[in-house]
Amino acid sequence: MSKKSAWAGAIVAAVGLTVGGIAVATAAEGPDGPPAAFAERHPGGPGGHGKPGRADREKLKDSTLVVGRVKSVESGKLTITKDDGSEVSLTTDGSTKLRGGDLAGLKADQRVTVRVKDGKALNVALAKAQARGTVKDVNGDNGDNATLVQVDGLQTPLDLSAVSEKPKNGDLVAVTGTVSDGKTVKVEKLRQLPK
């Protein structure tokens, strides 16, 4: 190796360490520091997509999560039957958010996750069902009903009415949707898997 290429390598390494040191120092600044450049490079960072901002984090601090099925929805009140069979009544108001909709649109038996603080529902989300398996028994008008046989042998009824491309018997698929009656998955997304 020549002296010139050795010096060039050393300079590149020094510049790399300096730049790396600046990036680490910027990222290591606390939440009150200037993380704007870091957040711009990483969309999931402060104020980015998918993560709550500082005000939302404070609001969610000391909150709990309730998972279960909607028993009833009334003005200012949401009652959930938890997975252990117990019921919890939560207050709601104009600031209670339903991801992807309006609280009035909730129906009995829909599976939900609710972020709760001091007995008040802060955020409500319809729980998404996800499954993979082989399609069988495609029937109904336009092939809107089928059964999914999962790898473990569990058979799940599918409502395919919202899917434009219907699967055929024997297709291997991955589905995402909501559980409407406690057992049937109303499929929102269907992806064909390679056999």
C-alpha positions as CSV (number, residue, x, y, z in Angstrom):
1,M,0.0,0.0,0.0
2,S,1.3,3.4,-0.9
3,K,1.7,6.3,1.6
4,K,-0.9,8.3,-0.3
5,S,-3.6,5.6,-0.1
6,A,-2.8,5.0,3.6
7,W,-3.2,8.7,4.4
8,A,-6.5,8.8,2.3
9,G,-7.8,5.9,4.3
10,A,-7.0,7.5,7.6
11,I,-8.6,10.8,6.6
12,V,-11.8,8.9,5.5
13,A,-11.9,7.0,8.8
14,A,-11.4,10.2,10.8
15,V,-14.2,12.0,8.9
16,G,-16.5,9.0,9.3
17,L,-15.8,9.0,13.1
18,T,-16.5,12.7,13.4
19,V,-19.7,12.5,11.4
20,G,-20.7,9.4,13.4
21,G,-20.0,11.3,16.6
22,I,-22.2,14.2,15.6
23,A,-25.0,11.9,14.7
24,V,-24.8,10.1,18.0
25,A,-24.6,13.3,20.0
26,T,-27.6,14.7,18.2
27,A,-29.6,11.5,18.7
28,A,-28.5,11.3,22.3
29,E,-29.9,14.7,23.2
30,G,-32.9,14.4,25.5
31,P,-36.5,14.9,24.5
32,D,-36.1,18.7,25.2
33,G,-33.0,18.8,22.9
34,P,-32.9,19.5,19.2
35,P,-33.9,16.2,17.7
36,A,-35.5,17.8,14.7
37,A,-32.8,16.6,12.3
38,F,-33.0,13.1,13.8
39,A,-36.8,13.0,13.6
40,E,-36.7,14.1,9.9
41,R,-34.5,11.2,9.0
42,H,-36.5,8.7,11.1
43,P,-40.3,9.1,10.4
44,G,-41.2,7.1,13.5
45,G,-39.4,9.6,15.7
46,P,-40.8,12.5,17.7
47,G,-43.9,13.8,15.9
48,G,-43.4,11.3,13.1
49,H,-45.9,8.8,11.8
50,G,-47.1,6.1,14.1
51,K,-45.8,7.5,17.3
52,P,-47.7,9.8,19.7
53,G,-46.3,13.3,20.2
54,R,-45.3,14.7,23.6
55,A,-48.8,16.0,24.4
56,D,-50.4,12.6,23.5
57,R,-47.7,10.7,25.5
58,E,-48.6,12.8,28.6
59,K,-52.3,12.1,28.1
60,L,-51.6,8.4,27.8
61,K,-49.3,8.3,30.8
62,D,-50.7,6.0,33.6
63,S,-53.4,4.7,31.3
64,T,-54.3,1.0,30.9
65,L,-55.5,-1.2,28.1
66,V,-58.9,-3.0,28.1
67,V,-59.4,-5.8,25.5
68,G,-62.8,-7.4,24.9
69,R,-66.1,-7.2,23.1
70,V,-68.5,-4.3,22.9
71,K,-71.6,-5.0,25.0
72,S,-73.3,-1.7,24.5
73,V,-72.6,1.9,23.3
74,E,-74.7,4.7,24.6
75,S,-74.3,8.4,24.7
76,G,-71.4,9.0,27.0
77,K,-70.9,5.4,28.0
78,L,-69.2,2.3,26.5
79,T,-69.6,-1.1,28.1
80,I,-67.0,-3.8,27.4
81,T,-67.1,-7.5,28.2
82,K,-63.5,-8.4,28.9
83,D,-62.0,-11.7,27.9
84,D,-62.2,-13.0,31.5
85,G,-66.0,-12.4,31.4
86,S,-66.1,-9.4,33.6
87,E,-67.7,-6.2,32.4
88,V,-66.3,-2.6,32.6
89,S,-68.3,0.6,31.9
90,L,-66.3,3.5,30.6
91,T,-67.2,7.1,30.1
92,T,-66.8,8.7,26.7
93,D,-67.0,12.2,25.4
94,G,-66.2,14.2,22.3
95,S,-62.4,13.7,22.8
96,T,-62.7,9.9,22.8
97,K,-61.3,8.7,19.5
98,L,-62.3,5.6,17.5
99,R,-59.5,4.8,15.0
100,G,-61.0,4.8,11.6
101,G,-64.5,5.8,12.5
102,D,-67.1,7.2,14.9
103,L,-68.0,5.7,18.3
104,A,-71.7,5.7,17.2
105,G,-70.7,3.1,14.6
106,L,-69.6,0.5,17.1
107,K,-71.8,-2.5,17.3
108,A,-72.3,-5.2,20.0
109,D,-69.9,-8.1,19.8
110,Q,-67.2,-6.2,18.0
111,R,-63.8,-6.9,19.4
112,V,-62.0,-3.8,20.6
113,T,-58.9,-2.5,22.4
114,V,-59.6,0.6,24.6
115,R,-57.0,2.9,26.1
116,V,-58.4,3.9,29.5
117,K,-57.5,6.5,32.1
118,D,-59.5,7.2,35.3
119,G,-62.5,5.3,34.0
120,K,-62.6,7.3,30.7
121,A,-62.1,5.7,27.3
122,L,-59.4,7.8,25.5
123,N,-58.9,5.8,22.3
124,V,-60.9,2.8,20.9
125,A,-59.6,0.6,18.1
126,L,-61.3,-2.3,16.4
127,A,-59.1,-5.3,17.0
128,K,-57.9,-6.8,13.7
129,A,-58.0,-10.5,13.1
130,Q,-55.1,-12.0,11.1
131,A,-54.9,-15.6,9.9
132,R,-53.2,-17.7,7.3
133,G,-54.3,-21.0,5.8
134,T,-56.1,-22.9,3.0
135,V,-59.5,-21.8,1.7
136,K,-62.2,-24.4,1.5
137,D,-66.0,-24.5,1.0
138,V,-66.3,-21.3,-1.1
139,N,-70.0,-20.7,-1.5
140,G,-72.8,-18.1,-1.3
141,D,-73.7,-15.4,-3.8
142,N,-70.6,-14.4,-5.7
143,G,-68.4,-16.6,-3.5
144,D,-68.9,-14.3,-0.5
145,N,-68.5,-17.1,2.2
146,A,-65.7,-19.6,2.8
147,T,-63.9,-21.4,5.5
148,L,-60.2,-21.0,6.3
149,V,-58.3,-24.0,7.6
150,Q,-55.3,-22.8,9.5
151,V,-52.0,-24.7,9.9
152,D,-53.1,-25.9,13.4
153,G,-56.4,-27.3,11.9
154,L,-58.6,-24.5,13.3
155,Q,-61.4,-23.7,10.9
156,T,-62.6,-20.1,10.7
157,P,-65.6,-18.9,8.7
158,L,-64.8,-16.0,6.3
159,D,-67.1,-13.2,5.0
160,L,-65.5,-12.3,1.7
161,S,-68.1,-9.7,0.6
162,A,-65.7,-6.8,0.8
163,V,-63.0,-8.6,-1.2
164,S,-62.9,-7.9,-5.0
165,E,-60.8,-11.0,-6.0
166,K,-62.4,-14.0,-4.5
167,P,-60.1,-17.0,-3.6
168,K,-60.8,-20.5,-4.9
169,N,-60.9,-23.8,-2.9
170,G,-57.4,-24.9,-2.2
171,D,-55.8,-21.4,-2.3
172,L,-53.3,-20.5,0.4
173,V,-54.0,-17.0,1.7
174,A,-53.3,-14.5,4.5
175,V,-56.4,-12.5,5.6
176,T,-56.9,-9.4,7.8
177,G,-60.2,-8.2,9.0
178,T,-62.6,-7.8,12.0
179,V,-64.5,-10.5,13.8
180,S,-68.2,-9.6,13.5
181,D,-70.1,-12.3,15.4
182,G,-67.5,-13.8,17.7
183,K,-66.3,-16.3,15.1
184,T,-66.6,-15.0,11.5
185,V,-63.8,-12.9,10.1
186,K,-65.1,-10.1,7.8
187,V,-62.1,-10.0,5.5
188,E,-60.8,-6.5,4.6
189,K,-57.5,-7.6,3.0
190,L,-56.7,-10.9,1.3
191,R,-53.3,-11.8,0.0
192,Q,-52.6,-14.9,-2.0
193,L,-49.5,-16.9,-0.7
194,P,-47.3,-19.0,-2.9
195,K,-48.0,-22.8,-2.7
